């Protein structure tokens, strides 16, 4: 007689059901563990790929930022050189105009204007051409009053400053335009 025959039938069925449930539970646990490992490996691979992608994006962004910063610095340097050039032109023009103003004030230089010798309405009988025995060569000129000359110099100073400022603005805009399209 066998040991199994001594166990009543209902207990044998119960033990067989319990063993069957244990077998199903063990196989489910093993399958769960294996799936967990596989899923973990997939997550690890995705995380590694994600990290590599982020690193590549960061490197590309850094390179682009460095390129843009280099462009900006080059543009700033060109603009600084232009500013210095235009400032130098402005100070040179101002110095020349101050010298001319001082020479006008000390009567070293006199401003004069050409007179129209053919204009008969001015009431001045000036010959149109010089005679061969005359000392004056060239067209007839009239001297300006020093105060009027100073005002004329002031107007030309303002005009020269305006032209220098306009040239500086145009140069600035040209630099910005060429700096923006130098890709």
KEKE-3310 file (N, C-alpha, C; in steps of 0.2 Angstrom, whole numbers, plus 5000, padded with zeros to 4 digits):
npx = (5004:5002:5007:5000:4987:4982:4978:4963:4951:4946:4955:4966:4962:4961:4974:4980:4974:4979:4993:4992:4988:4999:5009:5004:5005:5018:5024:5018:5024:5038:5037:5032:5044:5054:5048:5049:5063:5066:5058:5064:5077:5073:5068:5080:5088:5081:5082:5095:5097:5089:5096:5108:5103:5099:5111:5117:5109:5111:5125:5124:5116:5124:5135:5129:5125:5138:5142:5133:5136:5149:5147:5140:5150:5159:5152:5150:5163:5166:5157:5162:5174:5169:5163:5173:5180:5171:5170:5183:5183:5173:5179:5191:5185:5179:5190:5196:5187:5186:5199:5198:5188:5195:5205:5197:5192:5204:5207:5216:5211:5199:5183:5175:5164:5159:5156:5143:5147:5139:5127:5117:5108:5113:5119:5132:5146:5155:5168:5167:5177:5195:5206:5221:5231:5227:5229:5222:5218:5207:5190:5178:5177:5169:5171:5166:5157:5165:5156:5146:5153:5156:5144:5141:5151:5147:5135:5140:5147:5137:5131:5141:5143:5131:5131:5142:5136:5125:5132:5138:5127:5122:5132:5132:5119:5122:5132:5124:5115:5123:5129:5119:5116:5126:5127)
npy = (4994:5011:5027:5037:5031:5030:5043:5052:5054:5067:5075:5073:5078:5091:5094:5092:5102:5113:5111:5113:5127:5132:5130:5137:5150:5151:5150:5162:5171:5170:5173:5186:5192:5190:5198:5210:5212:5212:5224:5233:5233:5239:5251:5256:5257:5266:5277:5280:5283:5294:5302:5304:5310:5322:5327:5329:5339:5349:5351:5356:5367:5375:5377:5384:5395:5400:5404:5414:5423:5426:5432:5443:5449:5452:5461:5471:5476:5481:5491:5499:5503:5510:5520:5526:5531:5540:5549:5554:5560:5570:5577:5582:5590:5599:5605:5610:5620:5628:5633:5640:5649:5656:5662:5670:5679:5685:5692:5687:5680:5684:5683:5682:5686:5682:5694:5698:5703:5706:5710:5723:5729:5731:5743:5746:5750:5740:5735:5722:5714:5714:5727:5727:5734:5734:5729:5720:5703:5691:5687:5700:5703:5704:5709:5701:5706:5704:5699:5693:5684:5676:5670:5663:5654:5647:5642:5633:5625:5618:5612:5604:5595:5589:5582:5573:5566:5560:5552:5544:5537:5531:5522:5515:5508:5501:5493:5485:5479:5472:5464:5456:5448:5440:5426)
npz = (5000:4997:5002:4998:4996:5009:5012:5013:4999:4997:5003:4996:4984:4988:4991:4979:4971:4979:4976:4962:4962:4968:4959:4948:4954:4956:4943:4938:4946:4943:4929:4930:4937:4927:4916:4923:4923:4909:4906:4914:4908:4896:4900:4905:4893:4886:4894:4894:4880:4880:4888:4881:4869:4875:4879:4866:4861:4870:4868:4855:4856:4865:4856:4846:4853:4857:4844:4841:4851:4848:4835:4840:4848:4838:4830:4840:4842:4829:4828:4839:4834:4823:4830:4836:4825:4819:4830:4831:4818:4821:4831:4825:4814:4822:4829:4818:4814:4825:4825:4813:4816:4826:4819:4811:4821:4825:4814:4805:4794:4781:4777:4761:4747:4731:4719:4708:4692:4682:4686:4686:4695:4708:4710:4710:4701:4694:4685:4672:4667:4671:4669:4659:4665:4678:4696:4702:4700:4693:4699:4705:4723:4738:4755:4770:4785:4801:4811:4804:4797:4807:4811:4799:4799:4811:4807:4797:4805:4813:4802:4797:4809:4809:4797:4800:4810:4804:4795:4804:4809:4798:4795:4806:4805:4793:4797:4807:4798:4789:4799:4803:4792:4790:4790)
capx = (5000:5006:5006:4994:4981:4980:4975:4956:4951:4944:4961:4970:4960:4963:4981:4982:4972:4984:4999:4991:4988:5006:5012:5002:5007:5026:5025:5016:5029:5044:5035:5032:5051:5057:5045:5052:5069:5065:5055:5069:5082:5071:5068:5087:5090:5077:5085:5102:5096:5086:5102:5113:5100:5099:5118:5118:5105:5115:5131:5122:5114:5130:5139:5125:5126:5144:5143:5130:5140:5155:5145:5138:5156:5162:5148:5151:5170:5166:5153:5166:5179:5166:5161:5180:5182:5167:5171:5189:5181:5170:5184:5195:5181:5178:5196:5198:5182:5188:5205:5195:5184:5200:5208:5192:5192:5210:5208:5221:5208:5193:5178:5173:5160:5160:5150:5140:5149:5134:5121:5117:5104:5116:5121:5139:5149:5162:5170:5166:5184:5200:5210:5228:5235:5225:5232:5217:5217:5201:5183:5178:5175:5167:5173:5160:5158:5167:5151:5142:5157:5156:5137:5141:5155:5143:5130:5143:5149:5131:5130:5146:5142:5125:5133:5146:5132:5122:5137:5139:5121:5121:5137:5129:5114:5125:5135:5119:5112:5128:5130:5113:5115:5133:5127)
capy = (5000:5017:5032:5041:5028:5031:5050:5052:5057:5074:5078:5072:5083:5098:5095:5093:5109:5117:5111:5116:5134:5134:5129:5143:5156:5151:5152:5169:5175:5169:5177:5193:5194:5190:5203:5216:5212:5215:5231:5237:5234:5243:5258:5259:5259:5272:5283:5281:5286:5301:5306:5305:5315:5328:5329:5331:5345:5354:5353:5360:5374:5378:5379:5390:5401:5403:5407:5420:5427:5428:5437:5449:5453:5455:5467:5477:5478:5485:5497:5503:5506:5515:5526:5530:5534:5546:5554:5557:5565:5575:5581:5585:5595:5604:5608:5615:5625:5632:5637:5645:5654:5660:5666:5676:5684:5689:5695:5683:5678:5687:5679:5686:5683:5684:5699:5696:5709:5707:5712:5730:5732:5732:5750:5746:5750:5736:5732:5715:5711:5718:5729:5724:5738:5733:5725:5714:5698:5687:5690:5705:5700:5709:5706:5701:5709:5698:5696:5689:5678:5671:5667:5659:5648:5644:5638:5628:5620:5614:5608:5598:5591:5585:5577:5568:5562:5557:5547:5539:5534:5527:5517:5510:5504:5497:5487:5481:5476:5467:5459:5452:5444:5437:5419)
capz = (5000:4996:5007:4995:4997:5016:5012:5010:4993:4997:5005:4990:4979:4990:4991:4972:4970:4982:4972:4956:4963:4970:4953:4944:4957:4955:4936:4937:4950:4938:4923:4933:4938:4920:4913:4926:4921:4902:4906:4917:4903:4891:4903:4905:4887:4884:4898:4891:4874:4881:4891:4875:4865:4879:4879:4860:4861:4874:4864:4849:4859:4867:4850:4843:4858:4856:4838:4841:4855:4844:4830:4843:4850:4832:4828:4845:4840:4823:4830:4843:4829:4819:4834:4837:4819:4819:4836:4829:4813:4824:4835:4820:4811:4827:4830:4812:4814:4830:4822:4808:4820:4830:4814:4809:4826:4825:4807:4800:4788:4780:4772:4756:4743:4724:4716:4701:4689:4676:4689:4686:4700:4714:4711:4710:4694:4694:4678:4672:4666:4674:4663:4659:4669:4685:4700:4705:4695:4695:4700:4711:4729:4744:4762:4775:4791:4805:4815:4799:4795:4813:4810:4794:4802:4816:4803:4794:4810:4814:4796:4797:4814:4807:4792:4803:4814:4799:4792:4809:4809:4792:4796:4811:4802:4788:4801:4809:4792:4787:4804:4804:4787:4789:4792)
cpx = (5004:5003:5000:4988:4978:4977:4968:4956:4950:4950:4966:4968:4962:4970:4983:4980:4977:4991:4998:4991:4995:5010:5011:5005:5015:5027:5023:5022:5036:5042:5035:5040:5054:5054:5048:5059:5070:5063:5060:5075:5080:5070:5075:5090:5087:5080:5092:5102:5093:5092:5107:5110:5100:5106:5120:5115:5109:5121:5129:5120:5120:5134:5135:5125:5132:5145:5139:5133:5146:5153:5143:5144:5159:5159:5149:5158:5170:5162:5158:5171:5176:5164:5168:5181:5178:5168:5178:5187:5178:5175:5189:5191:5180:5184:5198:5193:5184:5194:5203:5192:5189:5203:5204:5192:5198:5212:5213:5217:5201:5189:5176:5168:5161:5154:5149:5142:5143:5128:5121:5112:5107:5119:5128:5142:5155:5163:5169:5173:5189:5204:5217:5232:5233:5229:5228:5216:5211:5195:5183:5175:5173:5168:5167:5162:5160:5161:5147:5146:5157:5149:5138:5145:5151:5138:5134:5146:5143:5130:5135:5145:5136:5127:5138:5141:5128:5126:5138:5133:5120:5126:5135:5124:5117:5128:5130:5116:5117:5130:5125:5113:5122:5133:5131)
cpy = (5006:5022:5036:5038:5029:5038:5049:5056:5064:5078:5078:5077:5090:5099:5095:5100:5114:5117:5114:5124:5136:5134:5135:5149:5156:5153:5159:5173:5175:5173:5184:5196:5195:5196:5210:5217:5215:5222:5235:5239:5239:5250:5261:5261:5265:5278:5285:5285:5293:5305:5308:5310:5322:5331:5332:5338:5350:5356:5358:5367:5378:5381:5385:5396:5404:5406:5413:5425:5430:5433:5443:5453:5456:5462:5473:5480:5483:5491:5502:5506:5511:5521:5530:5534:5541:5551:5557:5562:5571:5580:5585:5591:5601:5608:5613:5621:5630:5636:5642:5651:5659:5665:5672:5681:5688:5693:5693:5681:5682:5683:5684:5682:5686:5689:5697:5703:5711:5710:5720:5733:5733:5739:5751:5745:5747:5734:5724:5711:5716:5721:5727:5728:5738:5729:5719:5709:5694:5691:5695:5702:5706:5705:5706:5704:5703:5695:5691:5683:5673:5667:5662:5653:5644:5639:5632:5622:5615:5609:5602:5593:5586:5580:5572:5564:5558:5551:5542:5534:5529:5521:5512:5506:5499:5491:5483:5476:5470:5462:5454:5447:5440:5430:5415)
cpz = (5000:5001:5004:4996:5004:5016:5009:5003:4993:4999:4999:4985:4981:4990:4983:4969:4972:4978:4965:4957:4965:4963:4948:4947:4956:4948:4935:4940:4945:4932:4925:4933:4931:4916:4916:4924:4914:4902:4909:4912:4898:4893:4903:4899:4884:4888:4896:4884:4875:4884:4885:4870:4868:4878:4872:4859:4864:4871:4858:4851:4861:4861:4847:4847:4857:4850:4838:4845:4851:4838:4834:4845:4844:4830:4833:4843:4834:4824:4834:4839:4825:4824:4835:4831:4818:4824:4834:4823:4816:4827:4830:4816:4816:4829:4824:4812:4819:4828:4817:4811:4824:4825:4811:4814:4826:4819:4803:4794:4787:4775:4767:4751:4736:4722:4709:4697:4684:4679:4690:4692:4707:4715:4711:4703:4695:4687:4678:4671:4669:4668:4664:4664:4677:4689:4703:4699:4698:4696:4706:4717:4734:4750:4766:4781:4796:4809:4810:4797:4801:4813:4805:4796:4807:4812:4799:4799:4812:4808:4796:4803:4812:4802:4795:4807:4809:4796:4797:4810:4803:4792:4801:4809:4797:4792:4804:4804:4790:4792:4805:4798:4785:4791:4787)
residu = (UNK:UNK:UNK:UNK:UNK:UNK:UNK:UNK:UNK:UNK:UNK:UNK:UNK:UNK:UNK:UNK:UNK:UNK:UNK:UNK:UNK:UNK:UNK:UNK:UNK:UNK:UNK:UNK:UNK:UNK:UNK:UNK:UNK:UNK:UNK:UNK:UNK:UNK:UNK:UNK:UNK:UNK:UNK:UNK:UNK:UNK:UNK:UNK:UNK:UNK:UNK:UNK:UNK:UNK:UNK:UNK:UNK:UNK:UNK:UNK:UNK:UNK:UNK:UNK:UNK:UNK:UNK:UNK:UNK:UNK:UNK:UNK:UNK:UNK:UNK:UNK:UNK:UNK:UNK:UNK:UNK:UNK:UNK:UNK:UNK:UNK:UNK:UNK:UNK:UNK:UNK:UNK:UNK:UNK:UNK:UNK:UNK:UNK:UNK:UNK:UNK:UNK:UNK:UNK:UNK:UNK:UNK:UNK:UNK:UNK:UNK:UNK:UNK:UNK:UNK:UNK:UNK:UNK:UNK:UNK:UNK:UNK:UNK:UNK:UNK:UNK:UNK:UNK:UNK:UNK:UNK:UNK:UNK:UNK:UNK:UNK:UNK:UNK:UNK:UNK:UNK:UNK:UNK:UNK:UNK:UNK:UNK:UNK:UNK:UNK:UNK:UNK:UNK:UNK:UNK:UNK:UNK:UNK:UNK:UNK:UNK:UNK:UNK:UNK:UNK:UNK:UNK:UNK:UNK:UNK:UNK:UNK:UNK:UNK:UNK:UNK:UNK:UNK:UNK:UNK:UNK:UNK:UNK)
# end
